Amino acid sequence: HIRLLKTIALIDLFKERSGLTPTDSLLSACLPEASKKTVKDALGQLKKWSLVIFRKFADAYAIYAGSDFDIDRAIEDALQRVREVDFAALKKLAGLQPILAKRHYHDTGALRWFDVEVAPLNGLIERAAAYVPKSGTIGAFLLAIPTEGESQEIAEKLCREAARESKDWDVVAGLSQRAWVIVDLARELIALSEVQEEHPDLAGDTVAQREVQARRTALQGQLEEELRAAFDHATWYLKNHKPQKWDQAEINNAASDLAAKRFPLSPKINNELLNRIKPSSNAVAAQNALLRAMVGREGDERLGIEGYPAEGGLFASILEATGLYGKVSGDWQFRAPSKKRDPSNLNPLWEVASEHLRGAKDRTVTVSELYDLWGKPPFGLKEGLKPVMVVAFILTQRENVALYREGIFQARFKDIDVEILAKDSGEIQLRWMDLSDLSRRLLSSMAEVVRDLDALNSLAHLAPIDVARGLIAIFDKLHPWTKRTMQLSSNATRVRDLFKHANDPNKFLFDDIPTAFGGRGALDEENNLQGIVKDVREGLEELVASYPSMLRRLHDLMLAELQVPNASPQALGELRARAENIREIGGDFRLNAFIGRLSQFEGTEPDLEGIASLAANKPPRDWTDPDVDRASVEIADFSQRFIRAENFARVKGRSDKRSSMAVVVGLNGRPAPVHAEFEVSEGERKKVEDIIKRLEDVIDVEAPKNRHLLLAALAELSSRYMSDEEIDGNKKEVERVV
């Protein structure tokens, strides 16, 4: 007995290096003088005395470490409770690895795999019918395990029927002769797991815990080996195929064949950073940098990426190698893949996206819809590549695709759109613009309107986006007063209201404008086209001219009130000199501000806006119609006070720039004398002097004794120029200007 104990301890001490375990046969060989029966009886006595323990899973003895926990009894009790095999737990315990489609990955750069599961034979058909793959999984290999003693014939029939349930995803059912052995190992492993997790006696017994863990590890390894052997020797049943036996390498080939059949139009992009379901944070940062370069640096070589940062590698493998970005007629630009020039098989993506947009031309399509379309068979585009591909699609189809952010049309792709796209693809929408012949003619006519009303926009491209952008740009440049005033014709008001609510170039050009000016179906007839264009042109022309026209009216009113004969540079120079002569003369701050502005007045639009803003007490951007009316009255009042200040310039010791005169004449028995007031500017003094000189030449001929005759003649002559008709005419002219 002592020799057996020493031998077991010695073998156990060196078992890691020797590979030997104290089995019955080895212990008998170590004691050659004793018979096998004697050794067996002695081991039984040592076991009864709790000096050794027999490890069933290893089929070997070990020195008893002092634990009172009976592992064998605990396992037997647990086995009584394990009626059925928990296949989810079995899969977890067995550590089954997925089957990779390696050749497909090498060809396309997209890693796809099949789940590997063990399933009870009695529920195999239901499991195959209800199979839904997880993210990245494209099918399953189901190894059938008989749990109710099914025969070989019944098992094969059930596997065939389960394989026929492959519809949206490939399900391959397998059957092995070793499957019947797996059930017992699985039940024992599950029982041992229950003992380890639930038995209270193990809580403070570290020796027993190590023993249970050792048994579990050995049993799990044995189960994995049995499952591996079952897979290697299994017969696999695939829909529309004859049953075949595959080893591990052949299973990988079969997975690649199934992946290629399921995703025949998969793009070929060899980039491990993005061609995956969930890229790393560093890969996402590089992707965002590449997207910003795509929308902001088109036209630059390598999109302006210098050196070889992470985004440079993405550019080289995703855009440059695929031909999506390159030189065309000497310019670097994005170009759509074609059937003849498509090394990476991207043309199917472009075609299906374009077709989907065309089919939904009456609404906007979210980018997330394209993501779903591209992610499904037969394309199977990975999540990491979708943002780059959709931005490239938009940039290559910009003449046909309108871009929207949160339902609002965007004239061009911006950095903010890229940020939103990366976070929530549902916030970015697209819409296809398909034009009829009349629509194209309307587009051309509207382009002429843009060129005529906006000299800075040559509108080289006749894309609907560009034409609509040009029309909206004309409206956006209008003064805010023009967008509020009611002093417009009904046609201009209708055009203004239409442009205010424009947010979709396609709908704006081909739906809103024709409907507003020609009714529903206006573009169905040739006769309506010219009328629509004429109304829009005239309305826009009136809108563009309305604000300058209003300023000209204020300008003419002010010059008339200030008695400036015209707006020539000479006349305006005299006005500035008059204003400079009476600056800071009246003690009225508002009048002084008016005079100060006149002293710098050049007749430009900003000069007049400054004077009108002073009169209306509001900046031009806030003007309304009542503000303009108030400004007219205030300008007239300022002008009258300006003239009054000129008459009293001498009070401040300044030269008189104007002369004032009143004449009273009573002739022919009129009941009231003729009375007139008038002013003569300094600039008119020379003409006055010339008239006086000519009159003096005539008067000097007469003798001084005829003085009364001369005065009578002057009075008679004055009355002719002071007639009521002349005075009334002058008054009416002033009123008309006001």
Secondary structure in CASP SS format (residue, H / E / C, confidence):
PFRMAT SS
TARGET T0000
AUTHOR 0000-0000-0000
METHOD secondary structure of the structure
MODEL  1
H C 1.00
I H 1.00
R H 1.00
L H 1.00
L H 1.00
K H 1.00
T H 1.00
I H 1.00
A H 1.00
L H 1.00
I H 1.00
D H 1.00
L H 1.00
F C 1.00
K H 1.00
E H 1.00
R H 1.00
S H 1.00
G C 1.00
L C 1.00
T C 1.00
P C 1.00
T C 1.00
D H 1.00
S H 1.00
L H 1.00
L H 1.00
S H 1.00
A H 1.00
C H 1.00
L C 1.00
P C 1.00
E C 1.00
A C 1.00
S C 1.00
K H 1.00
K H 1.00
T H 1.00
V H 1.00
K H 1.00
D H 1.00
A H 1.00
L H 1.00
G H 1.00
Q H 1.00
L H 1.00
K H 1.00
K H 1.00
W C 1.00
S C 1.00
L C 1.00
V E 1.00
I E 1.00
F E 1.00
R E 1.00
K C 1.00
F C 1.00
A C 1.00
D C 1.00
A E 1.00
Y E 1.00
A E 1.00
I E 1.00
Y C 1.00
A C 1.00
G C 1.00
S C 1.00
D C 1.00
F C 1.00
D C 1.00
I H 1.00
D H 1.00
R H 1.00
A H 1.00
I H 1.00
E H 1.00
D H 1.00
A H 1.00
L H 1.00
Q H 1.00
R H 1.00
V C 1.00
R C 1.00
E C 1.00
V C 1.00
D C 1.00
F H 1.00
A H 1.00
A H 1.00
L H 1.00
K H 1.00
K H 1.00
L H 1.00
A H 1.00
G C 1.00
L C 1.00
Q C 1.00
P C 1.00
I E 1.00
L E 1.00
A C 1.00
K H 1.00
R H 1.00
H H 1.00
Y H 1.00
H H 1.00
D H 1.00
T H 1.00
G C 1.00
A C 1.00
L C 1.00
R C 1.00
W E 1.00
F E 1.00
D E 1.00
V E 1.00
E E 1.00
V E 1.00
A E 1.00
P E 1.00
L H 1.00
N H 1.00
G H 1.00
L H 1.00
I H 1.00
E H 1.00
R H 1.00
A H 1.00
A H 1.00
A C 1.00
Y C 1.00
V C 1.00
P C 1.00
K C 1.00
S C 1.00
G C 1.00
T E 1.00
I E 1.00
G E 1.00
A E 1.00
F E 1.00
L E 1.00
L E 1.00
A E 1.00
I E 1.00
P C 1.00
T C 1.00
E C 1.00
G C 1.00
E C 1.00
S C 1.00
Q H 1.00
E H 1.00
I H 1.00
A H 1.00
E H 1.00
K H 1.00
L H 1.00
C H 1.00
R H 1.00
E H 1.00
A H 1.00
A H 1.00
R C 1.00
E C 1.00
S C 1.00
K C 1.00
D C 1.00
W C 1.00
D E 1.00
V E 1.00
V E 1.00
A E 1.00
G E 1.00
L E 1.00
S C 1.00
Q C 1.00
R C 1.00
A H 1.00
W H 1.00
V H 1.00
I H 1.00
V H 1.00
D H 1.00
L H 1.00
A H 1.00
R H 1.00
E H 1.00
L H 1.00
I H 1.00
A H 1.00
L H 1.00
S H 1.00
E H 1.00
V H 1.00
Q H 1.00
E H 1.00
E H 1.00
H C 1.00
P H 1.00
D H 1.00
L H 1.00
A C 1.00
G C 1.00
D C 1.00
T H 1.00
V H 1.00
A H 1.00
Q H 1.00
R H 1.00
E H 1.00
V H 1.00
Q H 1.00
A H 1.00
R H 1.00
R H 1.00
T H 1.00
A H 1.00
L H 1.00
Q H 1.00
G H 1.00
Q H 1.00
L H 1.00
E H 1.00
E H 1.00
E H 1.00
L H 1.00
R H 1.00
A H 1.00
A H 1.00
F H 1.00
D H 1.00
H C 1.00
A C 1.00
T E 1.00
W E 1.00
Y E 1.00
L C 1.00
K C 1.00
N C 1.00
H C 1.00
K C 1.00
P C 1.00
Q E 1.00
K E 1.00
W C 1.00
D C 1.00
Q H 1.00
A H 1.00
E H 1.00
I H 1.00
N H 1.00
N H 1.00
A H 1.00
A H 1.00
S H 1.00
D H 1.00
L H 1.00
A H 1.00
A H 1.00
K H 1.00
R H 1.00
F C 1.00
P C 1.00
L C 1.00
S C 1.00
P C 1.00
K C 1.00
I C 1.00
N C 1.00
N C 1.00
E C 1.00
L C 1.00
L C 1.00
N C 1.00
R C 1.00
I C 1.00
K C 1.00
P C 1.00
S C 1.00
S H 1.00
N H 1.00
A H 1.00
V H 1.00
A H 1.00
A H 1.00
Q H 1.00
N H 1.00
A H 1.00
L H 1.00
L H 1.00
R H 1.00
A H 1.00
M H 1.00
V H 1.00
G H 1.00
R C 1.00
E C 1.00
G C 1.00
D C 1.00
E H 1.00
R H 1.00
L H 1.00
G H 1.00
I C 1.00
E C 1.00
G C 1.00
Y C 1.00
P C 1.00
A H 1.00
E H 1.00
G H 1.00
G H 1.00
L H 1.00
F H 1.00
A H 1.00
S H 1.00
I H 1.00
L H 1.00
E H 1.00
A C 1.00
T C 1.00
G C 1.00
L C 1.00
Y E 1.00
G E 1.00
K E 1.00
V E 1.00
S C 1.00
G C 1.00
D E 1.00
W E 1.00
Q E 1.00
F E 1.00
R C 1.00
A C 1.00
P C 1.00
S C 1.00
K C 1.00
K C 1.00
R C 1.00
D C 1.00
P C 1.00
S C 1.00
N C 1.00
L C 1.00
N H 1.00
P H 1.00
L H 1.00
W H 1.00
E H 1.00
V H 1.00
A H 1.00
S H 1.00
E H 1.00
H H 1.00
L H 1.00
R H 1.00
G H 1.00
A C 1.00
K C 1.00
D C 1.00
R C 1.00
T C 1.00
V E 1.00
T E 1.00
V H 1.00
S H 1.00
E H 1.00
L H 1.00
Y H 1.00
D H 1.00
L H 1.00
W H 1.00
G H 1.00
K C 1.00
P C 1.00
P C 1.00
F C 1.00
G C 1.00
L C 1.00
K C 1.00
E H 1.00
G H 1.00
L H 1.00
K H 1.00
P H 1.00
V H 1.00
M H 1.00
V H 1.00
V H 1.00
A H 1.00
F H 1.00
I H 1.00
L H 1.00
T H 1.00
Q C 1.00
R C 1.00
E C 1.00
N C 1.00
V E 1.00
A E 1.00
L E 1.00
Y E 1.00
R E 1.00
E C 1.00
G C 1.00
I E 1.00
F E 1.00
Q E 1.00
A C 1.00
R C 1.00
F C 1.00
K C 1.00
D H 1.00
I H 1.00
D H 1.00
V H 1.00
E H 1.00
I H 1.00
L H 1.00
A H 1.00
K H 1.00
D C 1.00
S H 1.00
G H 1.00
E H 1.00
I E 1.00
Q E 1.00
L E 1.00
R E 1.00
W E 1.00
M C 1.00
D C 1.00
L C 1.00
S C 1.00
D H 1.00
L H 1.00
S H 1.00
R H 1.00
R H 1.00
L H 1.00
L H 1.00
S H 1.00
S H 1.00
M H 1.00
A H 1.00
E H 1.00
V H 1.00
V H 1.00
R H 1.00
D H 1.00
L H 1.00
D C 1.00
A C 1.00
L C 1.00
N C 1.00
S C 1.00
L C 1.00
A C 1.00
H C 1.00
L C 1.00
A C 1.00
P H 1.00
I H 1.00
D H 1.00
V H 1.00
A H 1.00
R H 1.00
G H 1.00
L H 1.00
I H 1.00
A H 1.00
I H 1.00
F H 1.00
D H 1.00
K C 1.00
L C 1.00
H C 1.00
P C 1.00
W C 1.00
T C 1.00
K C 1.00
R C 1.00
T C 1.00
M C 1.00
Q C 1.00
L C 1.00
S C 1.00
S H 1.00
N H 1.00
A H 1.00
T H 1.00
R H 1.00
V H 1.00
R H 1.00
D H 1.00
L H 1.00
F H 1.00
K H 1.00
H C 1.00
A C 1.00
N C 1.00
D C 1.00
P H 1.00
N H 1.00
K H 1.00
F H 1.00
L H 1.00
F H 1.00
D H 1.00
D H 1.00
I H 1.00
P H 1.00
T H 1.00
A H 1.00
F H 1.00
G H 1.00
G C 1.00
R C 1.00
G C 1.00
A H 1.00
L H 1.00
D H 1.00
E C 1.00
E H 1.00
N H 1.00
N H 1.00
L H 1.00
Q H 1.00
G H 1.00
I H 1.00
V H 1.00
K H 1.00
D H 1.00
V H 1.00
R H 1.00
E H 1.00
G H 1.00
L H 1.00
E H 1.00
E H 1.00
L H 1.00
V H 1.00
A H 1.00
S H 1.00
Y H 1.00
P H 1.00
S H 1.00
M H 1.00
L H 1.00
R H 1.00
R H 1.00
L H 1.00
H H 1.00
D H 1.00
L H 1.00
M H 1.00
L H 1.00
A H 1.00
E H 1.00
L C 1.00
Q C 1.00
V C 1.00
P C 1.00
N C 1.00
A C 1.00
S C 1.00
P H 1.00
Q H 1.00
A H 1.00
L H 1.00
G H 1.00
E H 1.00
L H 1.00
R H 1.00
A H 1.00
R H 1.00
A H 1.00
E H 1.00
N H 1.00
I C 1.00
R C 1.00
E C 1.00
I C 1.00
G C 1.00
G C 1.00
D C 1.00
F H 1.00
R H 1.00
L H 1.00
N H 1.00
A H 1.00
F H 1.00
I H 1.00
G H 1.00
R H 1.00
L H 1.00
S C 1.00
Q C 1.00
F C 1.00
E C 1.00
G C 1.00
T C 1.00
E H 1.00
P H 1.00
D H 1.00
L H 1.00
E H 1.00
G H 1.00
I H 1.00
A H 1.00
S H 1.00
L H 1.00
A H 1.00
A H 1.00
N C 1.00
K C 1.00
P C 1.00
P H 1.00
R H 1.00
D H 1.00
W C 1.00
T C 1.00
D H 1.00
P H 1.00
D H 1.00
V H 1.00
D H 1.00
R H 1.00
A H 1.00
S H 1.00
V H 1.00
E H 1.00
I H 1.00
A H 1.00
D H 1.00
F H 1.00
S H 1.00
Q H 1.00
R H 1.00
F H 1.00
I H 1.00
R H 1.00
A H 1.00
E H 1.00
N H 1.00
F C 1.00
A H 1.00
R H 1.00
V H 1.00
K H 1.00
G C 1.00
R C 1.00
S C 1.00
D C 1.00
K C 1.00
R E 1.00
S E 1.00
S E 1.00
M E 1.00
A E 1.00
V E 1.00
V E 1.00
V E 1.00
G C 1.00
L C 1.00
N C 1.00
G C 1.00
R C 1.00
P C 1.00
A C 1.00
P C 1.00
V E 1.00
H E 1.00
A E 1.00
E E 1.00
F E 1.00
E E 1.00
V E 1.00
S E 1.00
E H 1.00
G H 1.00
E H 1.00
R H 1.00
K H 1.00
K H 1.00
V H 1.00
E H 1.00
D H 1.00
I H 1.00
I H 1.00
K H 1.00
R H 1.00
L H 1.00
E H 1.00
D H 1.00
V H 1.00
I H 1.00
D C 1.00
V C 1.00
E C 1.00
A C 1.00
P H 1.00
K H 1.00
N H 1.00
R H 1.00
H H 1.00
L H 1.00
L H 1.00
L H 1.00
A H 1.00
A H 1.00
L H 1.00
A H 1.00
E H 1.00
L H 1.00
S H 1.00
S H 1.00
R H 1.00
Y H 1.00
M C 1.00
S C 1.00
D H 1.00
E H 1.00
E H 1.00
I H 1.00
D H 1.00
G H 1.00
N H 1.00
K H 1.00
K H 1.00
E H 1.00
V H 1.00
E H 1.00
R H 1.00
V H 1.00
V C 1.00
END
